[in-house]
Amino acid sequence: MEAKKILNESGLKYFVIPGNHDIWWGRKLKQDVWGEVFGKSFQSFLVEGVKFILLNNADGARGFDFYKENGVGQMAWVEKETADCPQRVCLVFLHMPLNHPSSLHIMGEESLAVASEAARLKEIFKRNKIREIFVGHLHFSSQYELEGLETTVVGAITRERNFQSPKFLQVFMEGKERVKKEVFVGN
């Protein structure tokens, strides 16, 4: 609740998705803490013709399609939501990477069923020409192209369990085609 209060008081327009620790705390407390505080755990929006798609893939146990909106599972929702992406710039934001060239901490690392969902997401994103995927989870930043998917790992904004200086990333479009990223390093 404190994070939402700070974000609200900042005056910034913001969008958020849960991380694995948000899911774990909710499970430990036996309640949907994320939903009670922030509401939706996946959504999309347009800014000047660019589609931002925010997804909840932070639950390594129950998986991606456990999360529903109006009775529709997230996988069916993302299939429909990305259908127009070959004709526009689409950026996807997830907590866990779908793949990584040097880390095993990816979506599905704990479950074959969740790994299968990750494989399906990769297929959907490639077919629908997702421009870039942005993820967190790894506590270090990196950029790579793997399996036809351009991915940026943001890193972490705190010092706790962080392998690099605290960072956050600002993403914006330069014109209608060029994605620009700025990394800000904390102390």
C-alpha positions, 0 to 999 in steps of 0.5 A, spaced: 500 500 500 505 504 501 508 503 494 501 505 491 501 511 496 508 514 493 506 513 486 499 516 487 502 522 490 508 523 485 503 525 480 506 521 474 501 516 470 504 509 472 502 502 470 504 496 474 505 489 474 506 484 479 513 480 481 514 474 484 515 476 491 508 480 490 505 473 488 508 469 494 506 474 499 499 474 497 499 466 497 503 467 504 497 471 507 492 467 503 489 473 499 490 477 493 494 483 495 496 485 488 489 485 486 486 489 492 492 494 492 493 495 484 487 492 481 488 488 474 495 484 473 495 485 466 492 490 461 494 494 455 494 501 453 495 505 447 500 512 447 500 515 440 499 509 436 504 505 440 501 499 444 504 497 451 502 490 453 503 489 460 502 481 462 503 477 469 507 472 468 510 472 475 507 466 478 511 460 477 507 455 480 500 457 478 502 459 471 500 464 466 493 462 464 491 462 472 490 469 471 483 472 468 479 478 467 472 478 466 472 470 465 477 470 460 484 467 461 490 471 460 493 466 454 486 467 450 487 475 452 494 476 449 492 472 443 487 477 441 491 483 444 497 482 440 493 480 433 494 487 431 501 488 432 504 486 425 501 493 423 503 497 429 509 498 434 508 493 440 512 493 446 511 487 452 512 488 459 513 482 463 516 480 470 520 474 468 524 473 462 521 468 457 529 466 455 536 468 457 543 467 454 546 466 461 541 465 466 536 459 468 531 464 472 526 464 466 519 463 466 517 456 467 524 454 471 520 451 476 514 447 472 514 444 465 507 446 465 509 454 466 515 452 461 510 450 456 506 457 457 512 460 456 514 457 449 507 459 447 508 466 449 514 466 445 511 463 439 505 468 439 510 474 440 514 472 434 508 471 430 505 477 431 512 481 431 512 484 438 518 489 437 521 488 444 520 485 451 522 488 457 523 484 464 525 484 471 526 479 475 534 477 474 537 483 479 541 485 473 540 489 467 542 486 460 540 486 453 539 481 448 536 478 442 534 470 442 530 466 439 527 472 435 525 476 441 529 482 442 529 483 450 531 488 455 532 486 462 531 492 467 535 490 473 533 492 480 531 499 483 534 497 490 541 494 493 538 488 496 540 482 492 542 486 487 548 484 482 549 491 479 548 498 482 540 500 482 537 501 476 531 503 473 529 504 465 525 509 462 522 507 455 519 512 450 518 512 442 522 517 438 518 518 432 513 512 430 518 506 429 524 507 434 524 505 441 529 509 446 531 507 452 534 510 458 537 507 464 538 511 470 543 508 476 542 510 483 547 510 489 
